[in-house]
Amino acid sequence: MRPEDIDRAAAYLAQADALVIAAGAGMGVDSGLPDFRGNAGFWQAYPALGRAAMDFTEVASPRTFRTDPRLAWGFYGHRLALYRQTVPHDGFAILRRWAERLARRAFVFTSNVDGQFQRAGFAEEHVFECHGSIHWLQCTGPCSDLVWHAAGVLPEIDAAACRWRGDELPLCPRCGALARPNILMFGDGAWVEHRASQQEARLASWLRTAARPVVIELGAGTAIASVRRFGEHVVHAHGGSLVRINPREAAVSMERAVGLEVGAREGLMAIDARLGGG
């Protein structure tokens, strides 16, 4: 991480009137969350699935809710409990503090389904979860566009086997069929997009009010490039600037952009220190 790159990142923030936070899986790593980068990392987090040679794309699929619902809910129920107890790292607080200084404040675009930005105090109406959220449920059918909060789901998981061990699996309150997280899964033609579409519309409306947005992209890789494409689009469409923070894929190829080859928390703290912190 070169000092001159930190200087450029700080200068972009100092000139901005709006903060666009574009976050991928790497944003949660500093809070202790797994990013499932490759089967090795996934199987380390879920050894039972490693023994069964099941990869992430196979488990995170609507098909698993049909063929083995207790395995599917064992995996997602464990993740739900994990995300509920995880404390967001202090990089989230830095972002909130930066946003409070800007005329148009901040909007979050994230591919993460963990709800960590809301847990860190970001307003629900200023978060767009492009892949959905584990904290909301839908019917597996689906029988309708209904989504409901998962607050009533209290996971009982056999962690060693990655299986749901509670008496009853979560069910749709409308038709009684099996429920699932309102998350865009692999090979998913049944995702209820209604909630995410509303979030997207709010983001589009907010962006039209920003004159000098700065995109802080955090831990977004190239394997699933939704977050990177979004951040680059904002720069091209709204005349903004981009700060890419990524420990492995920090290269940038546009003007008014800089890459910091570090983790999210370290990069945010370095820029904050250059801005004077506090």
JOHUCOR-V250383 format. One record per helix or strand of 2 or more residues. SS is the DSSP state (H for helix, E for strand). FROM is the first residue (numbers start at 1). LEN is the number of residues. If there is no record, write none. Layout:
ss = {SS:SS}
from = {FROM:FROM}
len = {LEN:LEN}
//
This chain:
ss = {H:E:H:H:H:H:H:H:H:E:H:H:E:E:E:H:E:E:E:H:E:H:E:E:H}
from = {3:18:26:38:47:56:62:69:91:106:116:124:127:132:147:150:157:163:178:194:213:226:241:257:264}
len = {13:6:4:8:5:4:6:17:10:5:4:3:3:8:3:3:2:2:6:14:6:13:5:4:12}
//
